[in-house]
């Protein structure tokens, strides 16, 4: 056994009696910590008209109905209450609200989001609202999306109108979700519409334009303020550790170093380097784990290897990526020290039908987060990905991230609490975890 500090247990002076484990049995989180769940419009709402509408995922699924949260949001909020969360990270779908550049916001769609926010308030659930989560209106996609510099002022206009309309309902804003994932899946890996591959210049221009829009929107939000109290605004960075499986492989080292430079360093620098950091009040971290390369191949289930084969190599994965709970402590600690911004873990979760595995994963990651906080990192909240089983982009409905299950075979889309939902409920209500 290794203590949290990484030192091996010692024996007492009085003989061979093992020293009692001093790790507290209950790990308390800071007062007023936000415990939430996260979702994204395209993945849960259904009935969207964006670049995903005609997309058919690898399992044959589409996002056309998804979880039908567009109609069932009152029920979803009841599930949040059952989970005991005090916060939720939700997106607002741009394509619902504007029909063309600089157009006024659609009043009916705005009213629906207002109703959702009012119901959250009545349930004592604090919203963190995401402005962009991998989707755009069709008129943006057809004019070059985020590679087009004209998208920046158009999005800033939209955000300004939205922030002004919702200033008395929203205090915490999240501008962009994972610009790194979005730009790489659209322009490097050919996984997201418009499915381009290896367009490095486009990748870089998407990141630069999003970073520019982020800076401007932060300014708008800070100026507008919120009737609910001091505003907070930041973007969410996916942090993946890129490493080698065989320590001596120079090629794998090169791929890992390039991935880190592109997806982590370049993106963080574009959003937070130098005085670009000024307008943000927090940094959102989406942390799932790591990717190790072996002979150019990423050792992850989404790379085509089975979980069982990977486990035989000592690579422990959910249905998507390798788990690396100690990395949560490192990433949180390092990012907090480097940027001196409070953090929210805006996403962490695992996809599996093995609930015992997911429980271990959650507890190990929360214990690592707790160590980071104990080491001085300012962390204000944690949002589990995800409230519901949902439409997982290119993988469709095959990946089960929900705390609450959705039966997609039944057209009524019934929801049921999962075992992990009960575990998370206890964490939220006690603001603590039992040491794993
Ligand atoms: C994204 C989510 C996605 C989750 C699981 C994150 O990168 O923000 O939209 O569903 O990971 O893959």
Boltz pocket constraint, residues with backbone or C-beta under 6 A from the ligand:
constraints:
  - pocket:
      binder: B
      contacts: [[A, 40], [A, 177], [A, 178], [A, 181], [A, 238], [A, 286], [A, 320], [A, 347], [A, 385], [A, 391], [A, 392], [A, 393]]
      max_distance: 6.0
